[in-house]
Amino acid sequence: MKLDILVIAAHPDDAELACSGTIASHVAKGYKVGILDLTQGEMGTRGTPNLRLKESDLSAKILNLTARENLGLRDIFFKDDEVHQLEIIKVIRKYRPEIVLANAVSDRHPDHGKGASLASHACFMSGLRKIETELDGEIQEAWRPKFVYHYIQNNYIKPDFVVDISDYWDKKIQSIKAFKSQFYDPNSKEPESFISSEGFLGFIEARAKEFGHSIMVKYGEGFTVERMIGVDDLFNLK
């Protein structure tokens, strides 16, 4: 199964919070999009791994994803090393995406920057034929995505480009709220966390409005690039 876009996220809900509008807009255009969650978010303050997997499945249906997998790496303790790189390489070679969207290059949560580095290294290494991996008993062919872009999370990072998600804002919010255990609920008996505060989703909307304002639309999602983007037609720029 080939994907056009693979989103790699350190935790379930990272993709929803940072780039689900971009996911929804590209699914609507007919592109096949999948998410690879690296961990089950088991070190999070609220919820359980099983509950978060169920929430991930619900969000996948809302976003109409072609695929969603969870590698089950250790939350907070995973590393950017050979063992973990090989696990991601197997998934990249399985789905052969043209574009990978990965965690923010630096952020409040250390797993985000670590996830960004791990994904970036795995994308490059996946194109090296002398690195051999197997899936279901078969040797996989080398595959390197054409582009790796990093979505922006909690900390402000000046984006290199912004995607207009104005028509997909409601879908983004629906996908975020699929993770009911993680966000504000006045009836919840669970301890409050950084993202479960009453104002957190307001911050998400304010950030989307800020990025949207930068390109003269209502809502936007920002991304940074690893290498310069080339343009062959100035009239295709928004």
C-alpha positions as CSV (number, residue, x, y, z in Angstrom):
1,M,0.0,0.0,0.0
2,K,1.6,3.2,-1.2
3,L,1.0,6.5,0.6
4,D,1.4,10.0,-0.7
5,I,2.1,11.4,2.7
6,L,3.2,9.7,5.9
7,V,2.9,11.7,9.2
8,I,5.3,10.5,11.9
9,A,4.4,11.6,15.4
10,A,6.0,10.9,18.8
11,H,2.6,10.6,20.5
12,P,-1.0,9.9,19.6
13,D,-2.6,13.4,19.1
14,D,0.6,15.1,18.0
15,A,-0.5,15.0,14.4
16,E,-4.0,16.1,15.2
17,L,-2.9,19.1,17.2
18,A,-0.3,20.3,14.7
19,C,-1.2,19.2,11.1
20,S,-4.6,17.5,10.9
21,G,-6.0,20.4,8.8
22,T,-3.2,19.8,6.3
23,I,-4.0,16.0,6.4
24,A,-7.7,16.6,5.9
25,S,-7.1,19.1,3.0
26,H,-4.9,16.6,1.2
27,V,-7.2,13.7,1.7
28,A,-10.0,15.8,0.2
29,K,-7.8,16.3,-2.9
30,G,-7.5,12.5,-3.3
31,Y,-4.1,11.9,-1.7
32,K,-3.5,8.9,0.5
33,V,-2.3,9.9,3.9
34,G,-1.2,7.8,6.9
35,I,0.0,8.4,10.4
36,L,2.8,6.5,12.3
37,D,2.6,7.1,16.0
38,L,5.9,6.2,17.6
39,T,4.6,5.6,21.2
40,Q,1.3,5.0,22.9
41,G,1.7,8.1,25.1
42,E,1.8,5.9,28.2
43,M,3.7,8.5,30.2
44,G,1.0,11.0,29.7
45,T,-0.8,12.3,32.8
46,R,-4.3,11.3,31.6
47,G,-5.8,8.2,29.9
48,T,-4.3,4.8,29.3
49,P,-2.5,3.2,26.3
50,N,-5.5,1.2,25.4
51,L,-7.8,4.2,25.5
52,R,-5.4,6.3,23.5
53,L,-5.3,3.6,20.8
54,K,-9.1,3.6,20.6
55,E,-9.0,7.4,20.4
56,S,-6.4,7.2,17.6
57,D,-8.7,4.8,15.7
58,L,-11.6,7.2,16.0
59,S,-9.5,10.1,14.8
60,A,-8.2,8.0,11.8
61,K,-11.8,7.5,10.8
62,I,-12.6,11.2,11.1
63,L,-9.7,12.1,9.0
64,N,-10.3,9.3,6.5
65,L,-6.7,8.0,6.8
66,T,-5.5,5.3,4.5
67,A,-3.4,3.8,7.3
68,R,-2.5,4.3,10.9
69,E,0.1,2.4,12.9
70,N,1.6,2.6,16.4
71,L,5.2,1.3,16.8
72,G,4.8,1.0,20.6
73,L,8.2,2.6,21.4
74,R,8.8,3.6,25.0
75,D,7.3,7.0,25.6
76,I,9.9,9.5,26.8
77,F,12.7,6.8,26.7
78,F,12.9,6.1,23.0
79,K,16.2,7.2,21.3
80,D,17.4,8.3,17.9
81,D,19.6,5.2,17.5
82,E,20.1,2.3,15.2
83,V,17.4,0.0,16.8
84,H,14.7,2.7,16.5
85,Q,15.8,4.0,13.1
86,L,15.5,0.5,11.6
87,E,11.9,0.2,12.9
88,I,10.9,3.4,11.2
89,I,12.8,2.5,8.0
90,K,10.6,-0.7,7.8
91,V,7.5,1.5,7.9
92,I,8.8,4.0,5.3
93,R,9.7,1.2,2.9
94,K,6.3,-0.4,3.5
95,Y,4.3,2.7,2.6
96,R,6.8,4.5,0.3
97,P,5.5,8.0,0.9
98,E,6.6,10.9,-1.3
99,I,6.4,13.3,1.6
100,V,6.9,12.8,5.4
101,L,5.6,15.2,7.9
102,A,7.5,14.9,11.2
103,N,7.6,16.5,14.7
104,A,8.8,20.0,15.4
105,V,12.6,20.3,15.3
106,S,12.5,21.6,18.9
107,D,9.7,21.9,21.4
108,R,8.6,22.0,25.0
109,H,8.3,18.2,25.2
110,P,11.7,16.5,24.6
111,D,10.1,13.7,22.6
112,H,9.1,16.1,19.9
113,G,12.6,17.2,18.9
114,K,13.9,13.7,19.4
115,G,11.1,12.4,17.2
116,A,12.0,15.0,14.5
117,S,15.6,13.9,14.5
118,L,14.7,10.2,14.5
119,A,12.3,10.5,11.6
120,S,14.7,12.7,9.6
121,H,17.5,10.2,9.9
122,A,15.3,7.2,9.2
123,C,14.0,8.9,6.0
124,F,17.6,9.4,4.7
125,M,18.7,5.9,5.7
126,S,15.7,4.3,4.2
127,G,17.2,5.2,0.8
128,L,20.4,3.3,1.4
129,R,20.2,0.0,-0.4
130,K,22.9,-1.6,1.8
131,I,20.7,-1.2,4.9
132,E,18.6,-4.4,4.7
133,T,15.2,-4.7,6.3
134,E,12.6,-7.4,6.2
135,L,8.8,-7.3,6.4
136,D,6.8,-10.5,6.6
137,G,9.8,-12.5,5.6
138,E,10.6,-10.5,2.5
139,I,13.5,-8.2,1.9
140,Q,12.3,-4.6,1.4
141,E,13.4,-2.3,-1.4
142,A,15.1,0.9,-0.5
143,W,12.9,4.0,-0.5
144,R,13.6,7.7,0.3
145,P,10.8,10.2,0.6
146,K,11.3,13.3,-1.7
147,F,10.6,15.8,1.1
148,V,10.6,15.9,4.9
149,Y,8.7,18.8,6.5
150,H,8.4,19.5,10.2
151,Y,5.1,20.7,11.7
152,I,5.1,23.3,14.5
153,Q,3.9,22.3,17.9
154,N,3.8,24.1,21.3
155,N,6.8,26.5,20.9
156,Y,6.6,29.2,18.3
157,I,8.9,28.5,15.3
158,K,8.8,30.8,12.3
159,P,7.4,28.7,9.5
160,D,9.0,28.3,6.1
161,F,5.6,27.8,4.6
162,V,2.0,27.8,5.7
163,V,-0.9,25.6,4.5
164,D,-4.4,27.1,4.2
165,I,-6.7,24.9,6.3
166,S,-9.6,27.3,6.5
167,D,-12.1,24.9,4.9
168,Y,-10.9,22.0,7.2
169,W,-10.9,23.7,10.6
170,D,-14.0,21.9,11.8
171,K,-12.5,18.6,10.8
172,K,-9.3,19.4,12.6
173,I,-11.2,20.1,15.8
174,Q,-13.2,16.9,15.5
175,S,-10.0,14.9,15.1
176,I,-8.5,16.6,18.2
177,K,-11.6,16.0,20.3
178,A,-11.5,12.3,19.4
179,F,-8.8,12.2,22.1
180,K,-11.4,13.0,24.8
181,S,-9.2,11.7,27.6
182,Q,-6.5,14.3,26.9
183,F,-8.4,17.6,26.7
184,Y,-10.6,19.8,28.9
185,D,-13.6,18.1,30.4
186,P,-15.2,19.8,33.4
187,N,-16.6,16.4,34.6
188,S,-13.3,14.5,34.4
189,K,-11.8,13.2,37.6
190,E,-8.3,12.8,36.2
191,P,-5.5,15.2,37.2
192,E,-5.1,18.3,35.1
193,S,-2.3,18.3,32.5
194,F,-0.6,20.9,30.4
195,I,-2.9,20.2,27.4
196,S,-6.1,19.5,29.5
197,S,-6.4,23.1,30.7
198,E,-9.5,25.0,29.7
199,G,-7.6,27.4,27.5
200,F,-5.4,25.0,25.6
201,L,-7.6,24.5,22.6
202,G,-8.1,28.3,22.5
203,F,-4.3,28.5,22.1
204,I,-4.5,26.0,19.2
205,E,-7.0,28.2,17.4
206,A,-5.0,31.4,18.1
207,R,-1.9,29.8,16.6
208,A,-3.9,28.7,13.5
209,K,-5.3,32.1,13.1
210,E,-1.8,33.7,13.5
211,F,-0.4,31.4,10.7
212,G,-3.5,32.0,8.6
213,H,-3.2,35.7,9.0
214,S,0.4,35.5,7.6
215,I,-1.0,34.3,4.3
216,M,-4.3,36.3,4.4
217,V,-6.6,33.3,5.2
218,K,-8.6,32.4,8.3
219,Y,-6.7,29.4,9.5
220,G,-3.3,28.0,8.7
221,E,-0.7,25.4,9.8
222,G,3.0,26.1,9.6
223,F,5.9,23.9,8.6
224,T,9.7,24.1,8.4
225,V,11.8,22.6,5.8
226,E,15.1,20.7,5.8
227,R,16.2,22.0,2.5
228,M,15.3,24.8,0.2
229,I,12.1,24.4,-1.8
230,G,12.4,25.1,-5.5
231,V,9.7,26.9,-7.6
232,D,9.3,26.7,-11.4
233,D,6.3,29.0,-11.7
234,L,5.9,32.2,-9.7
235,F,2.2,32.3,-10.4
236,N,1.7,29.1,-8.3
237,L,2.7,30.9,-5.2
238,K,-0.2,31.9,-2.9
